[in-house]
Amino acid sequence: MTQYKSIVVAVDGSKEAEYAFKKSIDIAKRNPDSKLNLVNVIDTRSFAAIEAYDRSIAERAQGFSEELLNGYKKQAEEAGLTHVNTVIEYGSPKTIITKELSNVVEADLIICGATGLNAVERFLIGSVSEAIVRSSKCDVLVVRTPE
């Protein structure tokens, strides 16, 4: 059986990301000494134009990410995991997760929800999970259900 050492979980506040997070805990428990990397990518493209008028949007996005990741980290530690890392990145989730972050943390598994929060982008240019599956150099688990 494959042993995973560095697991990346992409979370964005959606229910599918919550399912992915819960499954990541089970997988990390089955892989002793693995590191669980919880990542939220703040998609700067979605608020670049608005930010010129409202500078606080970046601060609110940062605050949301910190709160989201800290909550997940606490849950993971309460479940008995000891190697939990949180990462906030800025840019396009499609490229940050597979082309940058997965290399930095030497990921051997990426876990993500089947759909996320951005329905318009998914309709126009495809989902983040689809991009991760296509471009990842490691195993990918796309989670659709809570079980």
C-alpha positions as CSV (number, residue, x, y, z in Angstrom):
1,M,0.0,0.0,0.0
2,T,1.3,3.5,-0.9
3,Q,2.3,5.6,2.0
4,Y,1.7,9.3,1.7
5,K,4.1,11.7,3.3
6,S,2.8,15.1,2.3
7,I,-0.9,15.6,1.7
8,V,-2.3,18.9,0.3
9,V,-6.0,19.7,1.0
10,A,-7.5,22.6,-0.9
11,V,-10.3,24.3,1.0
12,D,-12.4,27.3,0.1
13,G,-15.3,27.2,2.5
14,S,-17.6,25.1,0.3
15,K,-19.3,21.9,1.6
16,E,-17.3,19.8,-0.9
17,A,-14.1,21.2,0.5
18,E,-15.4,20.3,4.0
19,Y,-15.9,16.7,2.8
20,A,-12.4,16.7,1.3
21,F,-11.0,17.9,4.6
22,K,-12.8,15.2,6.6
23,K,-11.5,12.5,4.3
24,S,-8.0,14.0,4.5
25,I,-8.0,13.4,8.3
26,D,-8.7,9.7,7.8
27,I,-6.0,9.4,5.1
28,A,-3.5,11.2,7.3
29,K,-4.3,8.9,10.2
30,R,-3.6,5.9,8.0
31,N,-0.3,7.3,7.0
32,P,1.7,7.8,10.2
33,D,4.1,10.8,10.2
34,S,2.5,12.3,7.1
35,K,2.2,16.1,7.0
36,L,-1.3,17.6,6.3
37,N,-1.0,20.8,4.4
38,L,-4.3,22.8,4.5
39,V,-4.3,25.4,1.8
40,N,-6.6,28.2,0.8
41,V,-5.8,30.2,-2.3
42,I,-7.2,33.7,-2.4
43,D,-8.1,34.2,-6.0
44,T,-6.9,37.8,-6.6
45,R,-8.3,37.9,-10.1
46,S,-11.8,37.9,-8.7
47,F,-11.4,41.2,-6.7
48,A,-8.6,43.0,-8.6
49,A,-11.0,45.6,-10.1
50,I,-13.1,46.0,-7.0
51,E,-10.0,46.6,-4.8
52,A,-9.3,49.9,-6.5
53,Y,-12.5,51.1,-4.9
54,D,-12.5,49.1,-1.7
55,R,-9.0,48.3,-0.2
56,S,-10.5,46.4,2.7
57,I,-11.6,43.5,0.4
58,A,-8.1,42.0,0.5
59,E,-8.0,42.3,4.3
60,R,-11.4,40.6,4.6
61,A,-10.3,37.8,2.3
62,Q,-7.1,37.3,4.4
63,G,-9.2,37.2,7.6
64,F,-11.6,34.7,6.1
65,S,-8.7,32.4,5.0
66,E,-7.0,32.6,8.4
67,E,-10.3,31.8,10.2
68,L,-11.1,28.9,7.9
69,L,-7.6,27.3,8.1
70,N,-7.3,27.8,11.8
71,G,-10.6,26.1,12.3
72,Y,-9.6,23.1,10.2
73,K,-6.2,22.9,11.8
74,K,-7.8,22.8,15.2
75,Q,-10.1,20.0,14.1
76,A,-7.2,18.0,12.6
77,E,-5.2,18.4,15.9
78,E,-8.2,17.3,17.9
79,A,-8.5,14.2,15.7
80,G,-4.9,13.3,16.8
81,L,-2.8,14.7,13.9
82,T,0.4,16.3,14.9
83,H,1.9,17.5,11.6
84,V,-0.6,20.1,10.3
85,N,0.5,23.1,8.2
86,T,-1.7,25.9,7.0
87,V,-0.9,27.9,3.8
88,I,-2.6,31.0,2.4
89,E,-1.6,31.8,-1.2
90,Y,-2.7,34.5,-3.6
91,G,-3.3,34.0,-7.3
92,S,-5.1,31.4,-9.4
93,P,-6.0,28.2,-7.4
94,K,-5.6,26.2,-10.6
95,T,-1.9,27.1,-11.0
96,I,-0.9,27.7,-7.4
97,I,-2.0,24.3,-6.1
98,T,-0.4,22.1,-8.8
99,K,2.5,24.2,-10.2
100,E,3.8,25.9,-7.1
101,L,2.5,24.7,-3.7
102,S,2.7,21.0,-4.5
103,N,6.3,21.3,-5.4
104,V,7.2,23.4,-2.3
105,V,5.7,20.9,0.1
106,E,6.7,17.9,-2.0
107,A,3.1,16.7,-2.2
108,D,2.4,13.1,-3.0
109,L,-1.4,13.5,-2.7
110,I,-3.7,16.4,-3.4
111,I,-7.3,16.2,-2.1
112,C,-10.0,18.6,-3.2
113,G,-13.7,18.9,-3.4
114,A,-15.5,18.2,-6.7
115,T,-16.8,21.7,-6.9
116,G,-16.0,24.9,-5.1
117,L,-17.5,28.3,-4.6
118,N,-16.9,29.9,-8.0
119,A,-19.7,28.6,-10.2
120,V,-19.3,31.3,-12.9
121,E,-15.6,30.4,-13.5
122,R,-16.4,26.7,-13.5
123,F,-19.0,27.3,-16.2
124,L,-16.7,29.5,-18.3
125,I,-13.3,27.8,-18.1
126,G,-13.6,24.6,-16.1
127,S,-13.3,23.8,-12.4
128,V,-10.3,24.0,-10.1
129,S,-10.6,20.2,-9.4
130,E,-10.6,19.5,-13.1
131,A,-7.4,21.6,-13.5
132,I,-5.7,19.8,-10.6
133,V,-6.5,16.4,-12.1
134,R,-5.1,17.5,-15.5
135,S,-1.9,19.1,-14.3
136,S,-0.9,17.4,-11.1
137,K,2.3,15.3,-10.9
138,C,1.0,13.3,-7.9
139,D,-2.1,11.4,-6.9
140,V,-5.3,13.4,-6.7
141,L,-8.5,12.5,-4.8
142,V,-11.6,14.5,-5.9
143,V,-14.2,14.2,-3.2
144,R,-17.9,14.4,-4.0
145,T,-19.7,12.9,-1.0
146,P,-19.5,13.3,2.8
147,E,-18.9,9.6,3.5
